[in-house]
Amino acid sequence: MLRGLAITPPILGRIAIGKVVEKNGKRLPEKDDQFTITSQLQNKNGWIPHPLDDTLRKAQGGKIRSIPIRLLFNEPDLNFRAEYSLFDRQTGRPVCVGNGENCKRRTQEGLASLPCPSPDGCDLARGGACKPYGRLNVLIGDDDPLGSFIFRTTGFNSIRTLAARLEYFKAVSGNRLSCLPLELKLRGKSTRQSHGSAIFYVDITLRGEQSLEAAIQEAQQLDQQRQAAGFDQAALDRAARQGFGNGAFEDNEEDGSAVVEEFFSTGDRTDKQTDTPTTNAISTEADADPLTQKLAAKTQQLAGAA
């Protein structure tokens, strides 16, 4: 295994609740009120829809509001990873990743481990440069038992809800999270900060009208079938954790460019209460200064303090 390269679940496509559109010569993120499932291919019009998108869209009357899924792993933090993340907005290269206590940061001297005060207390985070950033891998359909679709978000509502749901479902199922029949569901809410407009975020629930008891029973049966067939879920979880830990950063520059465009663009503003970005352009001092200069200055300051 190549050291320094994070080994992540194979990706078959993307799940999004927004899109990037061109306005006045700029590509800006735009919120949406439905899921879109795409392939990993793009053309001049954007991401090419995955065949599953059309299937679910027809079944739900034109708008996808729920997606039946299963999870790859029993451990919640393997299915859903969330961190404070800062990207170089020019190259898409991940620069700093932290959990509110410690962070890993690229410096001129190499990779450094430094304190992480969270975006509210970090000078580098001004102007939305650093945000909570979550990645959820899910299975859709039965064609590929290890190929997943990825949902990315920088919204607090989605991150908080997904993290809670996964922990709860793991607990009530007796550590059979990967065997539960689940679905992604799009929910809406309004807050004072949203000025009465709808905020859309992603939740994980049981499928349809299925009861929790029936879902747990189904998970137990599937778990027994897998064990009888020799399926080793514990070994799969260990392999995934080792793969994630093989690299300092999960995203590479290639994926990071698309992530920056959709979630970390200098032309977008994502409110703390909003899971779908708005296109209100703002200009900040942090956006005006080159990120590399700010990183170097802050790193020297922290090194001097240490």
N, C-alpha and C positions, 0 to 999 in steps of 0.2 A: 504494500500500500504506500502511495506517495505521501511522505510527510508534509504537513502544511496545507494539504488539500482536504477540505471537509467533504466527506462522503455522505450525500443526502439522498433521500428517497427518490427513485426514478419518477420523473414528471411526464405525464401524458397531456396535460393541459392546464388552463387557468380558470379560476372562478373569480368574478369581479362583480361589484355593485356600483361601478362607475366606469368611465371611459375617458380617453384623452381626445380632445377635439381641437381643431385649428380655428383660432379667432384672431383677426387682425394680424395675420402673419405669425402668430405665436401658438404653440401647442400647449394647451392648458387642460387640467383635469376637470371633469364635469360629473356631478352627482347623478344618480339614477335611482329608480324605485323598483328595481328588479335585478335578478341575477343574470349574468351572461357567462356562458361556458365557452371558452375558446381553445383552439389548438395552440401550439407554440410557434405558429407561423404568422407573419405579418405581410400585408401588402400596403399599397398607398392609402387604403381606406382604414387601416388599423389591423387589429388582430382578427384572424380568420376564425369564424365560429366552428366549434367542434360538432360532429354529428349528433352528439347527445343534446346539444342545445336545442336543435330543431325538434327532437323527439319530446323533450320535456315541455317545450314551448307549446306545441300542439296539444299536449295532454292537459295543460293548465290554461288554455284559452288565450294564449298569446304572450303572457308575462310569466316568467319563472319566479315564483315566490318561495318554493321549497325544493330541495334536492335530496333524494334518498341516498344515504351514505353508510359506509362502515369505516372503521378506523384501522390503521395498520398495527398499532401498538397498544399494549395494556397500560403503559406509563403515559400519563397526560402530557408531560413536558417533552415527550418525543413526538407526539402528534402535533402539539402546538407550542412553538417557541416564541417568546416575547421578550424583547430587550429594548433599552434606549439605544438608538442607532443614529450615527452620523455618517453621511456619505459625502465624498467629494462631488459637488454638483456638476463639475465639468467632465469628469471621467467616469462617474458612477462607481468609483472604487470605495468600498467600505473603509472608513478611517478610524472610527471609535465605536465600541459596543460596550454597554455597561448595564448593571442591574440596580442602580441606585446606591450601591455600596462600593463596588469595585468595577473597573473597566479595563479593556484591552485597547490600546491605541497605537497606531502607526506613528513613529517618529523618525527623524533623520538618523537616529542611532539604531533603529529597528523597532521591534514590538516591545511596548512597555506596559506594565501593570500599574495603574494609578487609581486614586480614589475617584468615585463617581458620585457627585452631589445631586444627580438627576437634572433634567433640563432646566428646572426652575432655579437651580443654584449654580449653573455652569455658564461661564462667559461665552464659551464656544457655541452654546445652544441658542443664543439670541437670534431672532428672526426665523424661528422654526427650523434651524439647521439640524437639530437633534430632536427626535420624536420617539414615543413608544412605537415599536414596529413588531407586528406579529405575523407568523407564518403557520398556517394550518394545512396539513396534508390529509386528504380523505380519499377513500376508494369509492368510485361510482361504477356500478355495474359489476359483471363477473368476468369480463374478458381478460383482465390482467390482474391476478391476485396480489401483485406487488407494485403495480404501476399506479401512481396517485395523481390527483389534481390538487393544485395549490391555491389557497385563498390567502391573500396578503391584505393587511389592514394597518392603519395607524390610528384607528379610532378607539377611544377609551371604552366606549360602550361595548363594542365587539370584543375587545381584548379581555375586559373584566368578565363579561358574560361567558365567553368560551372557556376561559380558565376555570371559572366556577363550575360550569356544567361538567367538564371532563373530570374534575376531581370528585364531584358528587356521583356521577355515573360509575366511576371506578369503584367507589365505596359501596354503593348499593348492589352492584352486580357481583361482588366478591372477587374483584380484580379480573373481570372478564370484559373489559372495555372494548377490546377488539372484536368481540363476538356479538355485541349489542346491535340490533337494527335501529339505526338513527336517521335523522334527516337534518340538513341545514335549513333554517327557516329565517326569512327576512322579516324583521319587526320594525315598527315605527313608533316614534314618541315625539313629543314636543316639550321644550323647556323655555324658561324665560330668556335664556341666552340665544335660543334659536328664533326668538321673536314670533313664536306661534307656528313657524313652518315645520314640516316633518323632518325628522332625523331618522335615517334608516341604519340599522345595525344587524349583525348576524348572530343567531342563536343556534344551539344544537338541542333538538328535542327528540322524543320518541316518534316513530312514524305514524302518521294518520291518527286513528282513534285507538291505537294499541295501548293497553294499560301497562303500567310499570311491571306488574307481576307477570304478565304474558311475555313482555320483552325479556325479563330476567330468565324466565323458563326457556325461551328460545335461545338465549345466550348460553345457558347451561348445556342444552342439547348440542349446539354447535361446538362448544368446547370439548365435549365428550367425543364427538365425531372426529374432531381434529386430533385429539390425543390418540384415538384408536388408529388413525391413519399415520401417526408418527410425526405430526406437525408440532414443532417445538417453538412455542410462542416466546418463552423466556429467552431462548437463544437468539431469536429475531430481535427482541428488545435490546439485548446486550450488543449485538452487532450494530444496531442503529446508534446506540449511545457511543460506541467506539468510533463510528464513522463521523458523527457530529463533532466529537472531540479531537479528531485528527487535524483539524484546521482552526486557525484563530478566528476566522469569520466564515459564516455560512454562505453569504452571497459573494459571487465573484463580480468582476467588472462588467462582464457581458450582461448578467442578470441585473446588476446594480444600475445600469443606465436606464433600463425600463422602470425600475423601482423609483429612481430619482424623478423621472419624468412624471410618474403618476402620483407620487406621494410626497416628494421633497423638492418640488419645483420652486424656484424663486418667484414664480408668478402666481402661485396659489396660496390660499390661506385656509388651513384646516382648523376649525375651532376645536377646543378641548372637548366640547360636548357633541361634536359632529363626527360621524363616521364616514361621511361622503364629502369630499373636498368641494369647496366653493371656488369660484374663479375671480374673486375680488383681488386685484393686483395690489400689492403694497411694496413700498421701498423702505428698507431698513439699513441702518449702519452696518449690521452684520453681513447683509447681502452685498454691500458695496465693497467691503474689504476682501482681498483674496483669502480664501479659506486656509491655504497652506501657510500664509504668514501668521494668521491667528493661531493655528495649531502649534507652529514652532515657538511663538512667543509664550503661549500658555504652558507648553511642555517645559521650557526653560524655567518658567516661574515655579512650577511644581517641583522640578528637580532641585532648584535652589532652596526651596522651603524644606525639602527632605534632608 
